[in-house]
Amino acid sequence: MAHFGQSDDFRRDELIRIIEHSVENLTLAELEALYYYMTTKSYINDN
């Protein structure tokens, strides 16, 4: 069972790296749009 957890953790880390790299290349307007979208979907909570 631990093998599946490690695979999930590896995939999660890989996805985070891909997303971080993509976000680094966004313009300010694109970042603001992404931020707005994520806050309205409750992915980000600024409280």
N, C-alpha and C positions, 0 to 999 in steps of 0.2 A: 504494500500500500504506500509506503514512503516514496517509492520510485515515481508514482503518479504525482505526488506533491512536489517533488523536485522538478519534474517536467513542467508542471504548472508554474512554479516559481521562475524557472528559466524563461518560459514564454512571456510571463508578466514583465520580467526585467527587459526582455528584448523589445516588447511593445512600448515600454516606457522610454527606452533609448530612441526608438523610431519617432515617437511623438515629440520628445524633447528636441531632436534634430529638426523636425518639421517646424515646430514652433519658433525655433531660433531664426528661421528664414522668413517669417511673416512680417508684413509691414505693420506699422502702428494701427492703421485702420483695420487690418485683418485681425490683429490681436484684440482690439476693442470689440469687434463683432463676435469673435470667439468668446471673449469674456462675458459679453451680454448674453449670448446663447447659453453658456454654461451656468450663469447665475439664474436665468429664467427656468432652466431645467433642474435647478438645485444641485448641480455638480460642484458648485462653488458656493460657500456660505461665508460671507464677510462679517459675521457676528463675532 
